[in-house]
Amino acid sequence: MSEAGFAPARPGHDAAETLRDAIMERAARAVGRIDAQGIRAITGLSVIEIDAMATALLMLGLVPVPPGGRWPPDRTTQQKGGE
């Protein structure tokens, strides 16, 4: 594991793709813990797991809203209807 807690790229695999897969897997496992254990699981999440969930949301196109910022009309970077 690297210092960030993600496995290094596998031979023959793109490093960026491997990192994306690792982030999505870590986020999915954290969400799975919350789903299985309820709100109690949230206090047991690591900073890395919380970061993975936030990063996964960004990767999926969620537009971040800064504290005190306005909720944007286009809430994701994806266009409606797959455009």
N, C-alpha and C positions, 0 to 999 in steps of 0.2 A: 504494500500500500504506500501511496505517496504521503507527504506530510499533510495534504488536505484530506486524506482518508479515502482517496479514490485509487483504484488499481491502475497501473501504467497501461499504455496502449498495447494491445495484443499484436504479435507479428502478423502482417498482412491486413491490418485494420487501421483505418484512419483515426488518428489521435483525437480529433474533434468529435467524431462519431462515438468513439469509446467514452469520452467524457460526457457527452450528452446522454448516452445510455446509462452511465453511472449516476448522473444527477437524477434522471427520471426514476431509476430504480430506488435510489435512496429516498426520494420524495414519496414514491408509492408505498414504500415500507413504513415511512412515518405516518402517512395517512391511514394505512392499514392498522397501525397501532392505535391511532385515535378512534378509528371505526370499531375496533374490537373492544377497547377498554374505556371508551367514552372520554369525557373531559379530563378525567384523572390522568390520562396518558400525556396530555399536553405538558404538564409540569415535568415529565420525565424525558422530554425530547432534548437532544443536544443542540447546540448552536449550529452545528454542521447540518443536522436534519432540518432545522427551521430554514436555514439558508438554502438548502436543496429544494424545499417546497416553494420558497419565494422565487428562486431561479427558474423552477419548472413553470410557474405561472407566467413569468416573463417570456420564457421560451415558447409557451403556448399562445402568446400574443396579448396578454393582459397589459393595459396601459397603466403605468404607475401614476398615482395621484399624490403629490407632496402634501405634508400636513398643512391643513388650511386651504388646500387647493380646491378648485372647482371640479366636480364630477364631469368628465368629458362626454360629449355626445357620442363620440366613437370610443366605446369602452375597450375595444380590442384593436389590434393592428390588422385583424382580418376583416375583409369586407363581407357584407351580407350577401348570401347567394353564391358564395365561392368565387366572387370576382377578384 
